[in-house]
Amino acid sequence: MAQPLSSGLTRTVVGELHSCCHWQLLGLKVTMPGMKVLGIESSCDETGIAIYDSENGLLADQLYSQIELHGQYGGVVPELASRDHVRKIVPLIEQSCQEAGLQLSDIDAVAYTAGPGLIGALLVGACVGRSIAWALDKPAIAVHHMEGHLLAPLMEKDKPEFPFLSLLVSGGHTLLVDVKGLGNYQILGDTLDDAAGEAFDKTAKLLGLPYPGGRHIAALAEQGDVHRFKFPRPMLNRPGLEFSFSGLKTFTRVTWEEQLPLCQNDSEMAQLKADIAACFQLAVVDTLSKKCLRAIKQTGHHSLVIAGGVSANLALREQLTMMGQKHHFKSFFPKLKYCTDNGAMIALAGALRLQQGQHSVDEGIRAYPRWNLEQIEAP
C-alpha cells in the first residue's frame, strides 16, 4: 500500500508557497534507468499530477479541473485558480502514489511546470515540486509548459521521431515549431494577436455558449451549414507562417449582429448560431491546416505533431490527417485526455530531460509567466 504524505511534509509543502527565488538548468550527463518521475502541472485552471516510469510508461494520472469554478465568470480568475491549486495539489499527489502502488520515497525525480502561465498558479506547483524534491533529496526538473504539450504524443505507441514539425495550438498559444531535438526548438510562426483557442472561447461567449468554448463550438458546428457564410482565412493571402485571429473574431461578431435581427423565432436563431459556429470553425481549421502544409514544405519534414487544447478538435484532426495522406506527411496527436493541461506530459518531459542528464541544481524557485520556447536549454 502506498504511503500518504506525512503531515510534516504537507506543512513543508504549504509553507514553501511563501518562498521563491532563482533556479537554473545544468546538464550533468548522468543516466538513471527505470526512473519514476512525479509530474506536477498547475499553470492555469487544471491541477495535474502524474507518475511516469521511463521503462513502464505512465503509472498514475490524476487531474482536477476548475472549469466549473471559473465557468460562472466566463473565464479564468487567476486568484481563485491559485487558491484551488493549493487546496487540491497535495491530495492529488497522495492519490497518484496510491494509484501507482508506490511510496513517495520511491520517486526518483520531480518535474514541475515553471512557465509560461499564471504566475500565482505556477508558483504553487513550483514550490510544491521543489519542496518534495528537497525533502526526498531527489532531482527537480523545471519544465516549459509548451514543451510538455509538444512532447505529449511521445507517450503513444505510434510516436514521431526527431526531427518533426509541431503545431502548438491552445488558448494562449498558436505556434509552428521546427523541433530538431529535445530542447532544440525554432519558432517558425506565432500569432500576432489572439491565439486560436482564445478566438474559440470569445466566439463561444458571443453566441452565449459556456466556457471553455472550443468543445461547445465544435458540438454546435455539427448542426450548422458551413456554406451559409464565407468567413475569411486570415494571413493566407500573404507569405510567411504567422497567424492572426482577431480579424476573424471581428468578422464573426459583425455577422452575428447583422443576422440576429433577421431571425423570426428561436428556431431560426438557433440555426444561425449553429451556422456561424460551423463557418467559424472551418475558417480556423482551414487556416491552421494550410499554414501547417506551408511549413511542411518549407522544412522538408515528414512528421507533424499537433498538440495543445485545440488539437482535440476533431475537424482539425480529420483535415490534417487527410492533408498528410495527400501530401506525404504523417500527423501525430496525443490522446484527447492529454490535449488539455495534464501532469502526464510534464512527467514525461521531466523523464526525457533527466535521461539526458539535466535537472535543476540551484535550490531556489522561480516561475515564468512568459517564457520563450526557444530560450529553454537543450540537454
Rosetta blueprint (number, residue, H / E / L):
1 M L
2 A L
3 Q L
4 P L
5 L L
6 S L
7 S H
8 G H
9 L H
10 T H
11 R H
12 T H
13 V H
14 V H
15 G H
16 E H
17 L H
18 H H
19 S L
20 C L
21 C L
22 H L
23 W L
24 Q L
25 L E
26 L E
27 G E
28 L L
29 K L
30 V L
31 T L
32 M L
33 P L
34 G L
35 M L
36 K E
37 V E
38 L E
39 G E
40 I E
41 E E
42 S L
43 S L
44 C L
45 D L
46 E E
47 T E
48 G E
49 I E
50 A E
51 I E
52 Y E
53 D E
54 S L
55 E L
56 N L
57 G E
58 L E
59 L E
60 A E
61 D E
62 Q E
63 L E
64 Y E
65 S E
66 Q L
67 I H
68 E H
69 L H
70 H H
71 G H
72 Q L
73 Y L
74 G L
75 G L
76 V L
77 V L
78 P H
79 E H
80 L H
81 A H
82 S H
83 R H
84 D H
85 H H
86 V H
87 R H
88 K H
89 I H
90 V H
91 P H
92 L H
93 I H
94 E H
95 Q H
96 S H
97 C H
98 Q H
99 E H
100 A H
101 G L
102 L L
103 Q L
104 L H
105 S H
106 D H
107 I L
108 D L
109 A E
110 V E
111 A E
112 Y E
113 T E
114 A E
115 G E
116 P L
117 G L
118 L L
119 I H
120 G H
121 A H
122 L H
123 L H
124 V H
125 G H
126 A H
127 C H
128 V H
129 G H
130 R H
131 S H
132 I H
133 A H
134 W H
135 A H
136 L H
137 D L
138 K L
139 P L
140 A E
141 I E
142 A E
143 V E
144 H E
145 H H
146 M H
147 E H
148 G H
149 H H
150 L H
151 L H
152 A H
153 P H
154 L H
155 M H
156 E L
157 K L
158 D L
159 K L
160 P L
161 E L
162 F L
163 P L
164 F E
165 L E
166 S E
167 L E
168 L E
169 V E
170 S L
171 G L
172 G L
173 H L
174 T E
175 L E
176 L E
177 V E
178 D E
179 V E
180 K E
181 G E
182 L L
183 G L
184 N E
185 Y E
186 Q E
187 I E
188 L E
189 G E
190 D L
191 T E
192 L L
193 D L
194 D L
195 A L
196 A H
197 G H
198 E H
199 A H
200 F H
201 D H
202 K H
203 T H
204 A H
205 K H
206 L H
207 L L
208 G L
209 L L
210 P L
211 Y L
212 P L
213 G L
214 G H
215 R H
216 H H
217 I H
218 A H
219 A H
220 L H
221 A H
222 E L
223 Q L
224 G L
225 D L
226 V L
227 H L
228 R L
229 F L
230 K L
231 F L
232 P L
233 R L
234 P L
235 M L
236 L L
237 N L
238 R L
239 P L
240 G L
241 L L
242 E L
243 F E
244 S L
245 F L
246 S H
247 G H
248 L H
249 K H
250 T H
251 F H
252 T H
253 R H
254 V H
255 T H
256 W H
257 E H
258 E H
259 Q H
260 L H
261 P H
262 L H
263 C L
264 Q L
265 N L
266 D H
267 S H
268 E H
269 M H
270 A H
271 Q H
272 L H
273 K H
274 A H
275 D H
276 I H
277 A H
278 A H
279 C H
280 F H
281 Q H
282 L H
283 A H
284 V H
285 V H
286 D H
287 T H
288 L H
289 S H
290 K H
291 K H
292 C H
293 L H
294 R H
295 A H
296 I H
297 K H
298 Q H
299 T H
300 G L
301 H L
302 H L
303 S E
304 L E
305 V E
306 I E
307 A E
308 G L
309 G H
310 V H
311 S H
312 A H
313 N L
314 L H
315 A H
316 L H
317 R H
318 E H
319 Q H
320 L H
321 T H
322 M H
323 M H
324 G H
325 Q H
326 K H
327 H H
328 H L
329 F L
330 K E
331 S E
332 F E
333 F L
334 P L
335 K L
336 L H
337 K H
338 Y H
339 C L
340 T L
341 D L
342 N L
343 G H
344 A H
345 M H
346 I H
347 A H
348 L H
349 A H
350 G H
351 A H
352 L H
353 R H
354 L H
355 Q H
356 Q L
357 G L
358 Q E
359 H E
360 S E
361 V L
362 D L
363 E L
364 G L
365 I L
366 R L
367 A L
368 Y L
369 P L
370 R L
371 W L
372 N L
373 L H
374 E H
375 Q H
376 I L
377 E L
378 A L
379 P L
